[in-house]
Amino acid sequence: MFQLLDLSGFSFAGCNLRGALFLGSALNGADFSYADVTDADMFGTIMIGCDLRGAKLSGANLTRAILRNCDMREGAMMRSDSSDGLVVVENREDLVTKKTVTFEDADLSGARLARKSLVDSNLHNAMLGQTDLSGADLSQVDLSRLNLNGAKLTDTDLSDANLNDATFDSAAE
């Protein structure tokens, strides 16, 4: 358990952190690249400038987390293959089991989520200002009360998404 700790700059690269508790911890600049944080509880964490490239986030709770300027490119969602290796998931058809990733009330300002599938994620009341969502799949996602001011939305799939009370002022192309 990593509750209320300052782990800024720490490297968790490639670590198995399934079900870990990071409640309220400071993780600024931490490296979670290719780490397995499946079902981890990261409620209220501060993760400014983190490297989440290739991290397995299935079932993770990032409610009220601050993820400003985090890098989530290169398959932020992953699945296990039959040889217990990890395979990068680029679209929802590749998912074997889907678990909701919760970003409710999270601050993802400036995050790089281009070409990511966030299908079945909960982004209710999240802040995505200045976030790169170009080419992302946000279909069927709860985007209610979402702040998308200045977000890059070129070729973003918003079909069947809940956009009630979402803010799009000054969205970038």
ZASE-88117 format. One record per residue (C-alpha): residue number from 0; residue in one letter; x negated, y, z negated. Coordinates in steps of 0.001 Angstrom, whole numbers. Each point is the difference from the previous one (the first is absolute). Layout:
N
+-------+--------+---------+---------+---------+
! numar ! padren !       X !       Y !       Z !
+-------+--------+---------+---------+---------+
!   NUM !      A !       X !       Y !       Z !
...
+-------+--------+---------+---------+---------+
//
This chain:
173
+-------+--------+---------+---------+---------+
! numar ! padren !       X !       Y !       Z !
+-------+--------+---------+---------+---------+
!     0 !      M !       0 !       0 !       0 !
!     1 !      F !   -1324 !    3421 !    1050 !
!     2 !      Q !    2549 !    2197 !   -1760 !
!     3 !      L !    -828 !    3717 !    -324 !
!     4 !      L !   -3656 !    -470 !     968 !
!     5 !      D !   -2197 !    2240 !    2139 !
!     6 !      L !   -1307 !   -2324 !    2721 !
!     7 !      S !    -781 !    2758 !    2476 !
!     8 !      G !   -2573 !    -992 !    2593 !
!     9 !      F !      87 !   -3671 !   -1012 !
!    10 !      S !    -241 !   -2624 !    2740 !
!    11 !      F !    2669 !   -2694 !      40 !
!    12 !      A !    -873 !    -853 !    3619 !
!    13 !      G !    1062 !   -3550 !     832 !
!    14 !      C !    1101 !    -745 !   -3586 !
!    15 !      N !    2960 !   -2153 !    -970 !
!    16 !      L !    2174 !    2349 !   -2065 !
!    17 !      R !    3307 !   -1867 !     372 !
!    18 !      G !    2449 !    1172 !   -2645 !
!    19 !      A !   -2530 !    2383 !   -1569 !
!    20 !      L !    1289 !    2846 !   -2165 !
!    21 !      F !   -1480 !    3418 !     784 !
!    22 !      L !    2724 !    1997 !   -1769 !
!    23 !      G !    -825 !    3706 !     -75 !
!    24 !      S !   -3684 !    -543 !     801 !
!    25 !      A !   -2197 !    2472 !    1899 !
!    26 !      L !   -1374 !   -1712 !    3119 !
!    27 !      N !   -1238 !    3007 !    1976 !
!    28 !      G !   -2374 !   -1028 !    2770 !
!    29 !      A !     286 !   -3692 !    -934 !
!    30 !      D !    -669 !   -2582 !    2709 !
!    31 !      F !    2793 !   -2573 !     364 !
!    32 !      S !    -977 !    -989 !    3538 !
!    33 !      Y !    1120 !   -3556 !     753 !
!    34 !      A !     995 !    -537 !   -3645 !
!    35 !      D !    3054 !   -2091 !    -827 !
!    36 !      V !    2257 !    2145 !   -2195 !
!    37 !      T !    3126 !   -2077 !     649 !
!    38 !      D !    2640 !     652 !   -2675 !
!    39 !      A !   -2322 !    2422 !   -1828 !
!    40 !      D !    1665 !    2651 !   -2149 !
!    41 !      M !   -1602 !    3346 !     832 !
!    42 !      F !    2783 !    2158 !   -1431 !
!    43 !      G !   -1147 !    3587 !    -496 !
!    44 !      T !   -3588 !    -545 !    1164 !
!    45 !      I !   -2056 !    2833 !    1451 !
!    46 !      M !   -1765 !   -1259 !    3126 !
!    47 !      I !   -1266 !    3082 !    1843 !
!    48 !      G !   -2329 !    -873 !    2888 !
!    49 !      C !     170 !   -3789 !    -497 !
!    50 !      D !   -1004 !   -2524 !    2635 !
!    51 !      L !    2911 !   -2421 !     451 !
!    52 !      R !    -984 !   -1240 !    3466 !
!    53 !      G !    1046 !   -3617 !     353 !
!    54 !      A !    1321 !    -199 !   -3567 !
!    55 !      K !    2806 !   -2479 !    -593 !
!    56 !      L !    2790 !    2065 !   -1553 !
!    57 !      S !    2917 !   -2428 !     210 !
!    58 !      G !    2296 !     498 !   -2993 !
!    59 !      A !   -2187 !    2719 !   -1514 !
!    60 !      N !    1732 !    2642 !   -2121 !
!    61 !      L !   -1377 !    3457 !     813 !
!    62 !      T !    2925 !    1917 !   -1486 !
!    63 !      R !   -1044 !    3538 !    -992 !
!    64 !      A !   -3555 !    -676 !    1148 !
!    65 !      I !   -2068 !    2750 !    1586 !
!    66 !      L !   -1701 !   -1316 !    3152 !
!    67 !      R !   -1152 !    3250 !    1631 !
!    68 !      N !   -2442 !    -332 !    2881 !
!    69 !      C !    -221 !   -3800 !    -337 !
!    70 !      D !   -1093 !   -2068 !    2973 !
!    71 !      M !    2456 !   -2825 !     681 !
!    72 !      R !   -1080 !    -794 !    3554 !
!    73 !      E !   -1189 !   -3362 !    1289 !
!    74 !      G !    2893 !   -2106 !   -1211 !
!    75 !      A !    1071 !    1273 !   -3384 !
!    76 !      M !    2367 !   -2946 !     -88 !
!    77 !      M !   -1490 !   -3467 !     163 !
!    78 !      R !    1133 !   -3587 !    -369 !
!    79 !      S !   -1696 !   -3264 !    -845 !
!    80 !      D !    -596 !   -2516 !    2747 !
!    81 !      S !      13 !   -3791 !    -377 !
!    82 !      S !   -3717 !    -107 !    -810 !
!    83 !      D !     439 !    2436 !   -2925 !
!    84 !      G !   -1678 !    2720 !    2022 !
!    85 !      L !    1574 !    3383 !     578 !
!    86 !      V !    1399 !    1164 !    3304 !
!    87 !      V !     634 !    3644 !     777 !
!    88 !      V !    3670 !     691 !     674 !
!    89 !      E !     611 !    2658 !    2616 !
!    90 !      N !    3768 !    -395 !     309 !
!    91 !      R !    2910 !   -1468 !   -1879 !
!    92 !      E !     303 !   -3048 !    2260 !
!    93 !      D !   -3330 !   -1221 !   -1426 !
!    94 !      L !    1244 !     -26 !   -3588 !
!    95 !      V !     584 !   -3449 !   -1450 !
!    96 !      T !    1645 !    1231 !   -3181 !
!    97 !      K !    1204 !    3530 !    -466 !
!    98 !      K !      -8 !    1732 !   -3348 !
!    99 !      T !     926 !    3610 !    -423 !
!   100 !      V !   -2831 !    2434 !    -660 !
!   101 !      T !    1356 !    2737 !   -2266 !
!   102 !      F !   -1227 !    3548 !     587 !
!   103 !      E !    3009 !    1636 !   -1725 !
!   104 !      D !    -816 !    3540 !   -1196 !
!   105 !      A !   -3616 !    -545 !    1159 !
!   106 !      D !   -2171 !    2776 !    1426 !
!   107 !      L !   -1521 !   -1291 !    3259 !
!   108 !      S !    -954 !    3444 !    1289 !
!   109 !      G !   -2710 !    -170 !    2627 !
!   110 !      A !     -66 !   -3827 !      51 !
!   111 !      R !    -862 !   -1722 !    3292 !
!   112 !      L !    2784 !   -2458 !     793 !
!   113 !      A !    -157 !     144 !    3805 !
!   114 !      R !    1309 !   -3126 !    1746 !
!   115 !      K !     954 !   -1688 !   -3312 !
!   116 !      S !    3173 !   -1942 !    -606 !
!   117 !      L !    1735 !    1182 !   -3143 !
!   118 !      V !    3170 !   -1987 !     708 !
!   119 !      D !    1739 !    -978 !   -3245 !
!   120 !      S !   -2055 !    2523 !   -1976 !
!   121 !      N !    1628 !    2396 !   -2435 !
!   122 !      L !   -1131 !    3586 !     628 !
!   123 !      H !    2957 !    1644 !   -1760 !
!   124 !      N !    -885 !    3544 !   -1093 !
!   125 !      A !   -3660 !    -423 !    1054 !
!   126 !      M !   -2171 !    2872 !    1203 !
!   127 !      L !   -1517 !    -640 !    3431 !
!   128 !      G !    -995 !    3541 !     949 !
!   129 !      Q !   -2990 !     123 !    2378 !
!   130 !      T !      83 !   -3834 !     245 !
!   131 !      D !    -915 !   -1669 !    3295 !
!   132 !      L !    2955 !   -2270 !     816 !
!   133 !      S !    -500 !      13 !    3772 !
!   134 !      G !    1109 !   -3298 !    1492 !
!   135 !      A !    1094 !   -1347 !   -3411 !
!   136 !      D !    3033 !   -2269 !    -368 !
!   137 !      L !    2337 !    1539 !   -2570 !
!   138 !      S !    3110 !   -1732 !    1294 !
!   139 !      Q !    2507 !    -983 !   -2681 !
!   140 !      V !   -2062 !    1784 !   -2679 !
!   141 !      D !    1547 !    2079 !   -2787 !
!   142 !      L !   -1339 !    3462 !     820 !
!   143 !      S !    2646 !    1869 !   -1969 !
!   144 !      R !   -1165 !    3240 !   -1624 !
!   145 !      L !   -3372 !    -490 !    1724 !
!   146 !      N !   -2263 !    3007 !     600 !
!   147 !      L !   -1454 !    -275 !    3527 !
!   148 !      N !   -1179 !    3613 !     311 !
!   149 !      G !   -2974 !     110 !    2358 !
!   150 !      A !     -27 !   -3787 !     507 !
!   151 !      K !   -1099 !   -1376 !    3380 !
!   152 !      L !    2971 !   -1924 !    1382 !
!   153 !      T !    -957 !    -620 !    3640 !
!   154 !      D !    1475 !   -3340 !    1161 !
!   155 !      T !    1171 !    -836 !   -3552 !
!   156 !      D !    2907 !   -2478 !     -84 !
!   157 !      L !    2706 !    1392 !   -2298 !
!   158 !      S !    2838 !   -2209 !    1291 !
!   159 !      D !    2556 !    -906 !   -2671 !
!   160 !      A !   -2051 !    1812 !   -2654 !
!   161 !      N !    1861 !    1766 !   -2822 !
!   162 !      L !    -872 !    3676 !     545 !
!   163 !      N !    2530 !    1530 !   -2412 !
!   164 !      D !   -1370 !    3300 !   -1340 !
!   165 !      A !   -3431 !    -573 !    1590 !
!   166 !      T !   -1991 !    3164 !     751 !
!   167 !      F !   -1564 !     373 !    3451 !
!   168 !      D !    -882 !    3704 !      23 !
!   169 !      S !   -3170 !     632 !    2001 !
!   170 !      A !    -542 !   -3690 !     862 !
!   171 !      A !   -3026 !    -310 !    2274 !
!   172 !      E !     129 !   -1624 !    3414 !
+-------+--------+---------+---------+---------+
//
